[in-house]
Amino acid sequence: MATVELRFSALPEHVRTARLVAAAVARRAGVDEAVLDEVRLAVGEACTRAVGLHQHVGITAPVKVSLIEEEKQFSIEVGDEAPHAVPGTKASGDAADELESEEDQMGLAVISGLVDDVEVTAGEDGGLIRMTWPTAPAVLPPV
């Protein structure tokens, strides 16, 4: 299992770099060429969401992206360190928090529309979006 880790300052201008790196590593891992645009868009959306959460809360920690090549699949994990509301706890009800929540849900809906296998976890210490795509076995050219 090969893993590439990328950390970047929570600034919007770094999202493009994360997208390019993710697409290059996905291609090398064997993700179907027809799906690479979806990989780029999903990673861009997940990273933009993480950057927004960090900026909204004032966190200076970097956004973390892990690109994981496993047998028959390729996964990308985008992590943030922003505290998320834990189910069952009462939210503040602030209008800015509600707007942030709507934007957050919209971003997750876009990611879910692009990626068939998505897992979202969140808690008081941050959140993680794990996206997985199948890979094709390497085909050697005829000799």
C-alpha positions, 0 to 999 in steps of 0.5 A: 500500500503506497500513500502520498500525504499532502499538507497545505495552508488553509488558503483557497489558492492551494486547492488547485495544487491539491487537485493536480496532485490527486489527479496525477497520483490517481492516474498512476494508481490505475484509476480509469482515465474517464473518471479523472475529472470526477476525481479532480472535482471531488478533491477540489470540493473537499479541499475547498470545504476544509479550507472554508471550515478552517478559515471560518473557525480561525484555525491555522493548522494545515489541511491534510490530504492522503492519497492511498493506493491499495490493491484494486482501489484508490482512496483520497482522504481530506481532513480538517481540524475544525470542530463539527457539531456532534449529533445530539448536541444543541447548535448555537442557532447563529445565522452565520453557523446556519449559512455555513451548515448549508454550504457544508451540506451543499459541498457534501452533496456535490461530492456524493454526486461525483463519487460512488463510495464516500465516507464522511466522519466528523467530531469535535476534533475535526472531520474526514472525507474518504473517497474511493475509486476502483483501479484497473490492474496494470496491463502490460503491452504485448511483447 
